[in-house]
């Protein structure tokens, strides 16, 4: 396990040019999802939300997942293998659960990042970017093994597309009011270091302090298992995790703006990075 860099990569450098991340738009998309109510996998509310979300990604379409589930995918063209940005659009089957930070805010950020990148001019050699909103991230009620029974959309996508990917960035609990994002010990250390470098350039480094949290099993895990560098932006200190208090009052638009700006900067930078070796 590689240690975290003590000095973030890219310190002192300017941000990549392009349209800024629109945190207000991401916040409005968070509100839109919550307007459908709880959205557990396969529910009418989730299907209605999906019908709206699929139209918002470039080339947005559904991709079947075993068990009747559907991932929402999109893509911007470029050199392969691609960068993949992920959030899940289902909610936990806890009755009445709104799913604001878990993970409507992440979905809103993915779509807002896609919107900003879509306006970028084509540059020679830039890497393709894919967008994935996973279905079935949450395990069914009464599960006994989260990895075996949950992460259904990400496991299906990794099984079908791992060879087409160079790195994976997952957005989960990203808009807490007291947000603090540190690397979980399973996540790729070099990719996380580049994220911290992007945070320095975006002037959001305070949200990404040095440190480490325990191992997290999330939508990045199937990609790590497939040998793809992957990270998960998740603050597992969240007091409303799996509780009905995970509503819009728990979402900080300011922190959503900061995280979205940071990830957008990381992707823009990595689109032009050559893989060594």
N, C-alpha and C positions, 0 to 999 in steps of 0.2 A: 504494500500500500504506500503510494507516494505521499510525501508530506506536502502540505499547502505552502505555496510560495510566500515568503515574508514580505516581498515587494510585488504588488500586482503588476502584471504585464501591461505595458502601454501607458504607464504613468507619465503625465505631461503631454501626451499626444492629443491631437484634436479629434473630435468625433467625426465619423464618416458623414459625408454630405447626404442630404435627402430629406423628405418630408418627416416632420417630427411625429412621435407617438402621440395619439390623441386620447388622453386619459378620460376626457369627458365622454367620448364615444364608447370606450370600453366600459365605463360606468353605466351608461345608458343600456348597453347590451346586457350587463349584469341585471339591471332592473327588468329588462324585457324577459329574461329567462325566469326570474322570480314571479313574474306576472302570471305564469302558467301554473303556479303552485308546485308542490312536490313532483319530481320528475324521475321516479325510479324506472329502471330498465323495463321496457315493454309497455309502460303505462300510456294511456291516451294523451296525457299532458306532455310526456316526453316526446311522443310522436309529433305533436303540434309544435313544440319548440324546435324539433329537428327540421321540420318543414321550413321554418324561418331561417335557421342557422345555415343550412346547406346553400342557400342563395347568397350568402355573404362572403364565402371564400372564393378565390379565383379558381375556376374550373371545378367548383364544388359539386360533389356527387356522393352517393352512398356506396359503401363497400360492405358486402355481407360478412357477418361474423356467425360462426356456428351457434345454433340455438335460437335463430330468428332475430338476432341482434344486428345493428347496423352502425358501422363507423361512418363518420363524415370526413371526407378527405378533399384536399385541394392542392394545387401546386403552382409554383412559378418556375419557368423554364431556366435551364442552365446546365453546367457541367455536372456529370455524375461522378461519384456517388453524392447524394443529396444530404442537406441538413434537414432534420425533421423537428418540428415544433408541435408539442402535444399538450392537450388538456382533456379532461373527461366531462361529458355533458349529461351523465346520469347522476342521480342523487341516491344517497343511502336509503334503504327501505324503512328507516325509522318513521313511524306515522307523523305526518305534519312537518317533516323536515324540509326547510326552504332551500338549503344548499347554496348559500351566498359565496362564502369563501371556499366551499368544498362542492363544486368548483366553478360556479357561474362566473366569478371574477377572472379565473384562469381562461375560460372560454372567451370572455370578452376581450382579454388581452391578446389571445392568439389571433382573433379576427381583426383587431385594431392594428396589430403588427403586420398582418397580411395586407391590410389596406395601405399602410405606409410604404411597404416594400413594392407594392404593385405600381407605385408611381415612379420608382427608381428607373433611370435610363439604363438600357442594356450596356454592360461593360464586358470587354473581351475576357473570356475565361472565368466569368463569375459562376458560382456553384448554384445548382437548383435548390429551391427551398420547398419542402412539403409541409402541409398543415394537416394535423390529425386530431379530430375530436372523437375520443373513444367512447364506446358504449360498453356497459357492463364492467366498468372499473370497480364499482362497489360489488361486494359479494352478496349473494342472496341472504335473506333473513335466516337465522339459525345456522349459518355456516360454521364449519369446524376448522378449515384450513384456508386462510385468505388467499395465499398464492395459488392454490389448486382451484379454488372456486371463484375468485375475483380476477381482476385484470384481464377480462376476456377479450376486450377489443385490442388491447396492446399485445397480448400474446398472439392473437390471430395476425395482426399486422406484422409483427416481428417474424413470425413463421413464413409469411408470404414475401416479405420485402427486405429482410435484414441485409442481404448482399447489395442492395441499392442505396445504402445509407452510410454516411461517414460519421455522423454524430447526432445525438438526440437530446433535446432540451424539453423537460416536462415542467409545466406550471400548475401548481396546486396551492393551497393556502398562501396566497401572495399579496393580500391586501389588508392584513390585520392592522389595527391602529398602532400596536406596539411591535411592529414587524421587525424581526431579526432573522436573516437568512444565512445559515452556515451550512457547509457541505455535510451531507450524511456520509457515513464512513464507507458506504459501498460505491459512491459516485466517483466518476473519473476525475482525478486530481488535476490533470492538465487542463481539461475543459473548464473545470471550476475556476482555475487560476485565470484563464482567459475571460471568464465572466467577471471576476473581480477587477481585471484590467479594464474591461468595458465600463464597470461601475465608476472607476476613477475618472475615465474620460467623460462619462455622463454626469459626473458630480453627484453620484448617489452612493458613494462607497460606505457611508455610515450604516446603510442597510445590510451590508455584506462584510461583517467583521471577520477577522481570523477566528478560527475555531472549528469545532466538529460536533455533530450530533450523532446519536446512535444510528445503527443501520435502519433504513426505511425501505419497506416493500411497497412499491408504487408502480406507476406506469413505465418508469424507466427500467425496472428490474428485468423484464423479458428481453430488453435490448442489451443490457449488460450480460445476461446469460448467453446471448448470441454473439458476444464479442465486440459490440458496438460501444464506443465511448458515449456515456450518457450521464446526465445530471438531473436532479429533481429540486426545483425551487419550492420548498415547503417548510413552514414554521410549525413544527409539531408541538409547540407550547400552547397551541390554540385552545382556549378554554371551552369553546363551543363546538369542538369536533364531535360529530355524531349526536349533537343536541339541537333541539328546535330553536335555540337562541342564535343559530347560524343564519341570521337574517341580514337585511341590507344595513342595519345599524352597525354591524360589525365590519363593514367594508370602508376602508379609507381610500377615497378617491386620490388623495395626494400620494399615498404609497403605491397605489395601482399605477399612477403616472410614472413614478420613479422606477418601478420594476419593469414596466413596459418599455421605457426609454432605454434601460440597461440592456434588456434582451434584444431589442432592436439594434442597438449598437454592436452587440456581440455577433449577431447574425450578419450584419453588413460587413463587419470586419472579417468574419470567417468565410464569407462568400468569396473573398479574394485571396484567401490563404491557401498555399500549396501544401499538400501532404508530403512530408519528408519520408524517405525510405521506400 
